Amino acid sequence: MTGFGTQWSNDAHLWWIEAKPGEKLELALPVANAGEHKLAIVITGANENAVKAYMFGLDYVKLVEAK
C-alpha cells in the first residue's frame, strides 16, 4: 500500500476476499477499560478500474475512550 502515501500502518492489512453478498465479518476488539469508546477504522476504498468483487482491506481499528 506504499503507493497510497502514509495513511496505512506497516503494510499489515487484513484482507477479506471471496466474500459473498450478505456475509458478515466479525472481529473481537479487546478493551483495556470498560466504558464508552469512539471507534476509528481505516479501510481500503473501491478501485473503479478493478474487477468487481466483494472484498476489502482493513488497515486498523482504534478504540479511544470517550471523554
N, C-alpha and C positions, 0 to 999 in steps of 0.2 A: 504494500500500500504506500510505498515511499513516493510514488508519483503524485500523490494527493496532498503533499505537504506534511505538516507536523501535528495535525489533529488526531492522528492514530497513536495508540500506545504499544510500542515494542513489537509490532507485527504479530500480535497474538490474538487474532480474530477467532471467534468460534463461528465456523461456517455451518449453517443448516442448509443442506442440499437435498434434492429429490423429495421435497415435501409435497403433499397432496392438498388440494383445497379443503379447508375445514379442519386440518390437523393443527395441533397445538404443541408448542414447545414450552415445557415447564422447567424453571430453574429455581433452585433453593438459594436464598440470599441470607447468609448469616449476619446477624446484627450484634454489635457489642453491648448496646444498651437498649432496653425496651423503651417504647415511646413513639412519637410521631417523627417521621423522616421524610425528606424530599428525595425523589428518585431522579437521577440523571443517567441517560444512556447515550451512547454513540453507536449508530448502526451504519452499515454501508447502504447508500441510496441506490435506486434503479439506474441502469445504464440504458439509454434509449436505443443504442446500437447493438445491444446484446440479444442473444436468443432468449425469448420469453420463457421463464422458468420460475417455479416457486422456491426461492432461496433467499437468504440474506446472511450478512456477516455481522456478528455482534462484537464490537471492539471492547467496550467496557460498560459496566453497571456500577454506579456510585451512589451509596446511601449517605445522606448528610442529615444529622439531627436537626430538626426544625427548632427555631428559636422563638 
